[in-house]
Amino acid sequence: MANDTMKQQMASKGGFIAALDQSGGSTPGALRLYGIPDSEYAGDEAKMFELMHEFRVRMMSAPAFTGAKVIAAILFERTMDGEAKGKPVPTYLWEDRGVVPIVKVDKGLEHDQDGVQLMKPMPGLDALLARAAKLGVFGTKMRSVINHASKDGIAAIARQQFEIGEQIAGHGLVPILEPEVSIKATDKARAETILLDALAEGLDRLPAGRQVMFKLTLPDVPDLYAPLIEDKRVLRVVALSGGYSRAEACRKLALNHGMIASFSRALTEGLLRSMSDADFDKALGEAIAEIYGASVDKVAA
């Protein structure tokens, strides 16, 4: 069960969420950016995930990666099940770093239909949720994608996110619903307006006392999601970087009051395996400070 201290941190502490949840499809690209070519693991999935785990542990154990600025971290299932410094990763994050552990639960995306990509079926979700709760994980994250401003498609996205969110809440975990609007969408602003209405309708159908979080694309209209941020049924609204560079993502984030970052690629931008520990820690510390400034102080570097 999510504990009250974690919940208070997630609800109100200044900082941002680190997204360390690259899964099978996105891991090779993340490793390439880190300086590890595909040839180093040559299609060996176990080796690939081992290399990615080493990268994640290097980040988690860096001096700047603490609850002072990083209030939570989203983990890939394999990362959640792994160890850091001899402890289960969720335990290490919370007890040693003061960082709330969250786990990604979706299994990827369906093909585009009606302008959106719903989440694939999640066989074994209840077992994963039970395991996460036992490991001391606070909440979950699941992603679907909106490619066009289709009212019916967006309604289907919101419905699926809220329905699975209820299943997650049944295990005592707090769901992060992530209906991402693609930054490549030609009608992005219109899609975001439709999405806002669909999420508001979903909130109105929640059982009494239920809370969710949202992870949303940085909107074209600043403060568009203010009604969600102010809603007591919403624990927190966080922003994904969506393919923007860190500088651009932070600039856009600084315009959205009450919204904090949950960046992945923008957080790891510029980090290389070849760096000395001192250079790696310095670069990560600078990235964390920049994202924290855009999240909390609303100042872009």
N, C-alpha and C positions, 0 to 999 in steps of 0.2 A: 504493500500500500504506500502511496505517496505520502511522505511525512510533512508535518506542518511547517517545519523549518525550510524544507525545500520549496514548499508552496509559497511561503512568504518571499523567499528569494526570487522565485520566478515571477511573482506578481509585481514586485516593487523595487527590487534592487537595481541600481544603475549598472549598466554593462551591456553585453551582447551575448548571443549564442554562437558558438563555433560549430560549424557543420562539418563533421568528420565522417560522413556517411556514404562516401563513394562505394558503389556496389560493383558487381561483376562487369557491367557494361561501361561504367565510367572510370574504373580503376586504371586501365592501361593509359588513358590520356593523362590522368593525374600523375602517374609514375613518370611518364615522358616529361612532363613539366618539371618534375623533381630531378630529372637527369638520369632516369633509369630507362634504357631502351627496351623494347619488346624482346629483343634477342637475349636479354639477361635471364628471362624465365622461359622463353621458347615454347609458349603455349601451356606450360605447367601451371595450372590454376592455383594449386597449393603454394607454390613458390611465389606466384604473383601476390597472393594475399599475405604471405609472410613478409614480403618486402613492404607492402602497404602498411602492415601492422607496425613494422619498425619505424616507418615515417610518422605514423600517428603517435606512437609512444614517445618519439623524440619531441614532438610538439607538446604533448600533454605534460611532459616532465621539464619543459623549459621554464626558466625563472618567471617569465611574464605570464605564463598560462595558469592563472589562479583565479579564484572567485572575486578578487578585487576588481577585475575588468571583464573576465569571461564567466558569466553567471551560470552557463550550462553548455553542454556539448552533446550533439546528436551523433550517435554511433551506428555503424553498420552492425548487423546481427553478429557477424564473426568477431568484430571488435569487442562487442559486449561480452561475448563468451570467452575472450582471451584474457591475458594477464598483462599487467604493467608493474614493473618493479616487485614482482613476486606476489601481487595481489590481483583479485578479479578487477577488471578495468572499472566497473561502476564503483566498487569500493575505493579504489585508488583515487578516482576523480573526486568523490565526495569527501572522504576522510583525509586525504593528503593534500588535495588541491582546492577544496571548497567549491567544486564545480558540479552542478546538478547533472546526472546522467539521463539521457533520453535515447530511445532506439528507433531507428527507421524500420517500418514494418511492411511497406508495400513491396510487391514483387515485379515492379516495372509497369509499363504502359501498353494498353491495347492500341491497335492501329486507329488512325484518325477516322472518326465517324461524326458527322454533323458538326464539324469544326472543333471537336475536342478529342482528347485521348483519356478515356477512363482508365482506372487502375485494373490490372489483371486480377483474376481470382487469387485469394490468399489462403491456400490450403495449409492447415496447421497453425492458423493465426492464434487460436485459443492456447495452444501449447506454447507458442512463442511468448504470448502475453503473460502466461503463468510463470514461465522461466524468468522473464524480465522483472516481474514483481518480486520474485524470490531473491533476485540479485540486487534489489534495492533501486531499480530504475524508477524514475518519477513519471515519465510520460513517453509518448510515441510521436512519430512523424510519418506522414504518408502523402505522396505527391501524385497529382494528376495535372494535365496540361490543357490549356485553352489556346487554340490557334486562331480562332475567328470569333467575332461577336455574334454567336448563334445563341439566341435566347433559350431554345429547347436544349441545346447541347450543354450550355452552362447550368441550366436547371438540373440536368442529369448528373453533372459533375458535383454540384452542391449536395444533391440528394445522396449520392454514393458516399461522399465524404462524411456527412452527418450520420448516416446509417452505420458505417463501420466505426465511427467515433463512439457510438453508443455501445457497440460490442467491446471496444477498448475500455470505456469507462466502467463496464461491468467487472473488470479485473482490478479496479482501483487505480488505474492509470489515467493521466490527463492527456487527451489527444491534441496534437497539433495538426490542424487541417490545412493542407497546402494545395489549393487550386491555382497553380501557376498560370499567369497570362504570359505567353511568349512575347519577348521583346521584339520579335520579328513580325508580330501580327500587324497587318496594315491598318486594322481598325482597333488597335489596342485600347485607346481611351474609351471607346464605346463598349468594348468587352468588359472593361473594369467597372463601368457604371452598371451594366447588367449584373455582374458578379456581386457587387455591393448589395443590390436588391435581393439576390438569391441567398446570400449569406444572412441577411437580416431576417428573411423568411425562415431560414433554418434555425436561427436562434429562437425565434418565436415558438418553434415546435419542441424545444428542449424541455425535458422534465424539470420540475422545480428544483432549484439548487445545483443544477448541472453547470459546469464551466468548461469551456474549450479554449484553445489558443488558435491563432491563424498565422500562417506563413504565406506572405503575399508578395507579388512582384511590386517593385517600386512604381507607383502610379504616375501617369503623365500629368495628372492634376494634383499638385501638392495637397496633403491633408485630406485627400478623398476619403480615406478610411477612418477619419476622426470619429464617426458615429460608432464604429466597432470598438475603437480604443476606449471610448467612454462608456461602453455597455458593461454592466456589472457581470454579465454572463460570460464575458471574454477576459480570461486571465492575462493575456498579453498578445499583442500583435507585433510580429517580427517580419523583417524584409529579407527576401532572397536577392542575391546579386544578379542572377539571371543571365550571366554572360558579360555583364558590364565589367570594365576594369575596376580595380579597387578605387582609384581616384574618382571615376565617374559614379560608381555606386555610392561612395561616401558623399559626394556632392548632392546627389538626388536624395539620399537618406536624410541629410541635414535639413532638407526642406519639409520633412514630414514629422511633425511634433508628436511625441508619444510613441513613435515607432522605433524599434531597435533592430540592429542587424542580426541576421543569421546567415553569415556568408561562408562559402566553401572555397571556390576557386579564388575569389578576391582576397581571402585570408591567406592562402598559401602562395599567392603570387610572389615570384622571386626567390622562393626557398629552394635550395639545391642540396642534394646529398653530398656533393663535393665540398660544401662549406665546412670550415672548422666549427666546433661547437660554439665558440665565442661569436663567430660571424653569424651562424644560424640563429642563436639566441638573440642577437642584436636585431637582425632583420625581422624575426617574428615579433619581438617586443615593439618595434616601430609600427608594424602592421596592426598589432593589437591596440596600440595607442591611437592610431589613426581611426580605426573602426569605432573604438570607444568614444572618441571625440565627436564623431558624426552621430552616434547613437544617443549619447547622454548630453553633451554640451551643445549639440546641433551646430558644430563647426566643422567644415570640411578643410583638410590641410591644403 
